Amino acid sequence: MKPYFQKFSSEELPEQLTCGKAYGRGRAVIVGPHWHPEIECYLMLSGQCLVHIEQQRFTAVPGDLIVVNRDQLHALYSIGDAPCVYLLLIFDFDSVVGGDRETQTFRRPVLFRNPMTADTPFYHAMRRVMFDLNRASAVQQPGQVLVKYGLAQQLCGLLVSAGQFDAASESDARLDRSRAMVESTFQLIQERYGQPLSLETAARAASLSVSHFCRVFRSATGMTFNDYLSYYRVRQARTLLKADATLEQAAQECGFGSTASLIRCFHKFYQAPPKAYVRQM
């Protein structure tokens, strides 16, 4: 697992456009902090979650439509015990929509006015397109790729017509420094997650005081540094366990001091014991 995505692999995104129903399963972290060049849309069906998209912070409830533009740092965290269920659409804009003057909205660092709700212009039409895309994605027959691409183009057209976006503050030097710090910290974790890695070490690598580092990291990602480190280690351990590693091997290779610590972290992020969770994957 990469700590953030610069491009989905063919295993993670086998097609240029993917749409389907996703289940948060009550996990503490539904979607970990990451960014990528693809457009991503969520239509909430049930449950609630806390959403982070760049400088946006809000609670998403059933019916909300959320749009993440390309290369924007985003994450979703569960609220309460009810599992989140949502329609998820991810597509490569250049391949699916193409380029002309009206599509420049998606090429600029604009921030969509999330969440879009029933009183948002063209909301009901956008919601209908999301359901149509979900149905089209379940059908395997000639012409369905063109149908899906056409629906994605229609959704983009509705988003532009709705005008629900603002110029993002990408020129803000403070936000630029925050993003650079988060990326370098993710890289540090990717390289050293199997070794002891303290908060003080991460702050020193970012040339910040511990208190300032903590504020910037949590504001940008919605997680504390230690929680993100544990989350990343658990994701790596999950991969090893799926490949038939023992708990002891996974704990040792992923930087946990003991199997008990690994089990506690699995319960924290997945609310299930490691082996039981892996069997359900």
N, C-alpha and C positions, 0 to 999 in steps of 0.2 A: 504493500500500500504506500502510495506517495502521501506526504503530509498535506499537499494541496495539488490540484490538477492544473497543468498548463494545456493539456489536451487529453481527452478521454482515450483510453486504449480501445482496440477493437473488441475486447472482451467486455469492457464496461459500457461501450456505446457501439454495438455491432452495426447499426444503421445510422445514416445521416439524420434521421428523425426517429425518436422513440417516444411512445406515449402509452401509458398504462396506469393501473391503479396501484398505489403504494401504501404500505401499512407501517406506521411507526411502532406498533406493537408495545406501546407504553414505555419505550426506551427513553432514558434521560436525554440522550443526544440522538435526535432523529436524523439530522444531516450535520456532520461535523464541518467546521470552518474550512472553506475551500473556494477556489475560483477557477474559471475555465473560459475558453472562447465561445462556447455554445450559449444560446439563449435558453433560459429555463423558466417554466411556468408551473405554478401550483394552483389547483382548485380544491379548496378544503371541503371535504365531505362530512367528516365527523371529528370530534375531539378538538383540542385547542393546543396551540404551540406558540412559543415566543420566537419571533423571526428577527434576525439581524441581516441587513443588507447595507453594506457600507455604513453611512451615518444614520440609517433608518433603524428604529427599534419599535416593534409593535406586537400586539397579541393577535394572532389569526384565529378566526372562528369559522364554523361551517358556512359555506357560501362565499367566503373571501377568495378573490383571485389575486395571485401574487406573481409579478413578473420581474425576473432578474436579468438585467442586460449582460452582455458579454464582459468578461474579466472583472466582475464585481464580487468582492468577498462577501460570502453569505453563509448562514447557518440556521438550523431550526432546532429548538429545544422543546420537549414536551412539557405540558402543564397539566397537573392532575393525573389521575390513574387511567382515564379512558384513552385507549390507543388512538392515535391520529390516523385517519384515512384520507387520502387525497389523490386526485388525478395529477400525474406528473408528465410534463411534456419537455423534452430536451431536443433541440435541433441545431444543426450547424447552419447558421444564417446564410453564409455565402453559397453553400451547396443547394439549400432548399428554396430560398427566396430569391437569390441573385441580387443584382445591383441596378438601381436607377436613382434618380434624384429623390424620390419620395422615401427611399429606404435609408437615407442618411441618418435618420433618427437612431437606428440601431448600430450605426458605426461610430457615433459620437458618444462620449461618456455621459449619457443622460441617465437620470435616476427616475424610474417610474413611481408615480404617486400611489404607493401601496399602503394598505390593501385596497383593491377595487371592489366596490360593493354594489348593491342593487341600485343605488342612486347615481352611480358612475355612468356617463354616456356610453351607450353601446354595450353595457355590461351583459345584458341578457343574450345578445348576439354572440359575444365572446364566450360566454358560458356554454351556449349551444355548440359552438365550434369545438370546444374542448371535449364535450361528450361525443360529438361526431368523430373526432380524431381517435378517441378511445375505441369506439366501435369499429372504425376503419382499420385500426391496428390489429384487431382480432381476426380479420378476414384475410385469407390467403387466396388471392385470385388475380388474374392478369389485370393490370391497370390500377391496383390499390396503392402502389407507390405514388403514382401521379395524383390520385385522389387525396392522399395524405399531404403531399406537397402543396396542392391547391388549398387545402384547409389551413395549413400553416401560413400561407400567403394571405389568406382571408383574415386570419387572426391578427397578423401584423398590420394589415390595412385598417382593421377596426381599432387597434391600439393607437395608430397614428391619428385616425379620425377623432378618437376620444380626447387626444391632447393631454393625456394624464402623465406628463413627464416634465422634468425640470433639468436644467444643466447641472450636472454634478460638480461638486467643488473640488475637481481634480487639481486645480491650480493652487489650492490651499497648501502651503508648504508644510503645515502641521499634519495634514492628512497624508501627504506624500511620505513624510518621515515615518508616520505610524505604519503605513502599508509596507514600507521597506523594512522596518523593524520586525513586523510580523513574519514576513517572508524569510528573513535571515534566521529568525528563531525557529520557524518550521524546519528550515534546512538543518539547523543545529540538532534538533530533535531527531530528524531522519538519520543523521549520521551517528548519533550517540545514544539512542534510546536504550541500547543493550547494556550501557554502562551507568554508573551513578551519575546523575545530572541534577545539580541543585538549582534552586531559584537564583541564588547569588551568582552562580556561574553564567546562567543565561542573561542576567542583567548586566554583568560585566562584559559579556560578548557584545551586547547592544550599546555599551558605553552609557548606561543609564543607572541611576540609583535604583535600589530594589523597589522602593515605593512608587517611583515614577514608572518603572518598567511594568509593575503590576497593574497600574491604572491604564496604561496604554494598551497592554495586551488584552485585558478584560474588556475594555471599551470596544476594541476592534473585533474581537472574536466571540464575546459573550461567555467565555470560559476563563478560569484562572489558569496560570501557567501549569501548576501541578495537576490540575484536572485534565488539561489537554495532554500533558505528557502521559498520564495514566491511560487516557482514552486511546492515544496512539499505540501505547504498548499493548493494550488489550486487543486492538485490531490486529496487530502483528501476531500476537499469541493465538488469536482465532484462526489465522491463516495456517500457522504451524500445526495446531490441533486438527484442523481439517485435513492436513497431510499426514495424519496419524502420529504426530509427536506426542510424547507423554506430557502430563502436567509439569513434571519436574523439568523436562527439557524446555518447554515453552517458558516457564518461569525464569529459568536461567538465561536463556537467549534473549529474552525481552526486558531484562533489567529489573524484574521483581525479586525482592529479597527472599521470597519463599513461595511455596504453592498456596499457602493460606492468603498471602497478599494478592496473588493472581485471582483466586476464587472470590475474594472480597470485591475486587475491581470488576469482575464479570457481573456480580450481582448488582453493583452500582450502576453500570452502564447498560446491561442487558436483562437484569432482573431474572436471571437464571444461572444455574451452575454451568461451568464451561462445557463439559461433555454433553449435557442435555441440550444446550443451545446449539452446539456444532451439529448434533444429530438432526436438528430441525432445519438446518440450512439447505 
